[in-house]
Amino acid sequence: MKLACLVTAAGSGSRFGEDKLLLPIAGQPMGVHALEVLSEASFALRVLVTSEDKGYLIDAARQRGYAVVINPDPARGMSSSVRLGTEHIVRSGAYDGILYAVADQPCLSSTTVERLTKAFKNAPDCIWAPEADGKRGNPVIFPASLFAELLAVTGDRGGRQVIAAHTELLRTVAADPEELKDIDTKEDLRTC
């Protein structure tokens, strides 16, 4: 079973007002912390999609064995990063699934990532996501059968369009509610 990991981190942080991925979490920038958490799981390939102005994140990703894909126009929305990263992974070989993660989810634990990957290996035709208190969040694993649809997503919704079209495939694993929160505004700040 070959599983790839795709981390999206190309946004400008416009709602936040600055590069939120530089905020310190556990003694390092939030974006680097996300790469660390995801490095603890066993993926056949790890890919970071980011913008060219995030040199600190590009360096950290390469040091941790991630392939780096530059999104030349992140203003096109999350879907542009999803498409670029998915294209890179599909060109790199045959994978059974891709875990899509965001870099601004500072409380995500490696335990939840491991729970997701184990669940996917037991049911690789399903979409797997963490859930807490009835709310679904990121990261999400999509099976290879949906890669073509992920390559066609548009706007700022990423894979949500694909999940909405295939709710019968959606399965969840339990997570702590704090893990599912992401940082969009300064009011979202907290410590994990």
C-alpha positions in Angstrom: 0.0 0.0 0.0 1.6 3.3 -1.2 0.3 6.4 0.5 1.5 10.0 -0.4 1.2 13.1 1.7 0.4 16.6 0.3 0.8 19.7 2.5 -0.7 22.9 1.2 1.0 26.1 2.4 0.8 28.6 -0.5 -1.7 31.1 0.9 -0.7 34.7 1.7 -2.4 34.8 5.1 -4.5 37.8 4.0 -7.2 37.2 6.6 -4.5 37.0 9.2 -2.6 40.0 8.0 0.8 38.4 7.8 2.5 35.1 7.2 0.8 33.1 9.9 3.0 30.0 9.2 5.8 31.9 10.9 4.0 32.0 14.2 5.9 30.0 16.8 4.3 26.6 17.8 6.3 24.2 20.0 9.5 26.3 19.4 9.4 26.5 15.7 7.3 28.2 12.9 3.8 26.8 12.6 4.4 25.7 9.0 7.6 23.8 10.0 5.7 22.2 13.0 3.1 20.9 10.5 5.9 19.3 8.4 7.4 17.7 11.5 4.1 16.2 12.6 3.4 14.7 9.2 7.0 13.4 8.9 6.3 11.1 11.8 4.0 8.9 9.7 5.2 6.5 7.0 4.4 8.0 3.6 6.0 6.7 0.3 6.1 10.4 -0.8 5.7 13.8 0.9 5.0 16.9 -1.1 4.7 20.5 0.0 2.9 23.0 -2.2 3.9 26.6 -1.3 4.7 30.0 -2.7 8.2 31.0 -3.7 8.3 33.7 -0.9 8.3 31.1 1.8 12.0 30.2 1.7 12.1 29.1 5.3 9.4 26.5 4.7 10.9 25.3 1.4 14.2 24.7 3.2 12.6 23.0 6.1 10.6 20.7 3.8 13.6 19.7 1.7 15.6 19.0 4.9 12.7 16.6 5.9 12.6 14.8 2.6 9.6 16.6 1.0 9.4 17.3 -2.7 8.6 21.0 -3.1 6.1 22.3 -5.7 5.8 26.1 -6.1 2.4 27.5 -6.7 3.0 30.5 -9.0 -0.5 32.0 -8.4 -1.8 31.1 -4.9 -4.5 33.8 -5.2 -6.4 31.3 -7.4 -7.4 29.5 -4.2 -6.8 26.3 -2.4 -7.8 24.3 -5.4 -4.8 25.5 -7.4 -2.5 24.0 -4.7 -4.5 20.8 -4.6 -4.2 20.4 -8.4 -0.5 21.2 -8.5 0.4 18.8 -5.7 -1.9 16.0 -7.0 -0.3 16.4 -10.5 3.1 16.0 -9.0 2.2 12.9 -7.1 0.4 11.3 -10.0 3.5 11.9 -12.3 5.7 10.5 -9.6 4.2 7.0 -9.6 1.2 4.9 -8.7 -0.2 5.6 -5.2 -3.2 4.1 -3.5 -4.1 7.3 -1.8 -3.1 10.8 -0.9 -3.4 12.5 2.5 -4.2 16.2 2.0 -3.1 18.4 5.0 -3.0 22.1 5.7 0.0 23.8 7.4 -2.1 26.0 9.6 -3.5 23.3 11.9 -1.1 23.6 14.8 -2.7 21.1 17.2 -2.9 18.2 14.8 -1.2 15.2 16.4 0.9 12.5 14.8 -1.5 10.0 16.6 -4.4 11.2 14.6 -2.4 11.1 11.4 -1.4 7.5 12.2 -5.0 6.6 13.0 -6.1 7.9 9.6 -3.4 6.1 7.7 -4.2 2.8 9.5 -7.9 3.2 8.7 -7.2 3.9 5.1 -5.0 0.8 4.8 -7.9 -1.3 6.1 -10.5 0.3 3.7 -8.5 1.9 0.8 -11.6 2.6 -1.3 -12.9 5.2 1.2 -12.3 8.8 2.0 -11.0 9.1 5.5 -11.1 12.3 7.7 -10.8 13.1 11.4 -14.0 14.0 13.3 -14.7 15.6 16.7 -18.0 16.5 18.2 -19.8 15.8 15.0 -17.5 18.1 12.9 -15.2 16.8 10.2 -11.8 18.4 9.6 -8.4 17.9 8.0 -6.3 16.1 7.0 -8.3 14.0 4.6 -7.2 10.8 2.7 -8.6 10.3 -0.8 -8.3 7.0 -2.7 -6.7 6.8 -6.1 -10.1 6.4 -7.7 -10.8 10.1 -7.0 -7.5 11.6 -8.2 -9.0 12.6 -11.5 -11.7 14.6 -9.7 -9.1 16.2 -7.4 -7.3 17.3 -10.5 -10.4 19.2 -11.6 -11.3 21.1 -8.4 -11.8 24.8 -8.6 -12.1 27.8 -6.2 -11.0 27.9 -2.6 -12.7 24.7 -1.4 -10.0 22.1 -2.1 -11.3 18.6 -1.8 -14.6 19.5 -0.2 -16.2 19.4 -3.6 -15.1 15.8 -4.1 -16.3 14.8 -0.6 -19.7 16.4 -1.3 -20.0 14.3 -4.5 -19.0 11.1 -2.8 -20.5 11.2 0.7 -21.2 7.5 0.6 -17.4 6.9 0.7 -16.7 9.2 3.7 -15.5 7.5 6.9 -14.1 9.2 10.0 -11.8 8.5 12.9 -12.0 10.2 16.3 -9.9 13.2 17.0 -9.6 15.8 19.8 -11.6 18.9 18.9 -8.6 21.2 19.3 -6.8 19.2 16.5 -9.3 20.2 13.9 -9.0 23.9 14.4 -6.9 26.0 12.0 -5.6 29.5 12.2 -7.3 32.0 9.9 -7.4 35.1 12.1 -5.5 36.5 15.1 -8.6 35.6 17.2 -7.9 31.9 16.4 -4.5 32.0 18.2 -4.1 29.6 21.1 -1.5 27.2 22.3 -1.6 23.4 21.9 
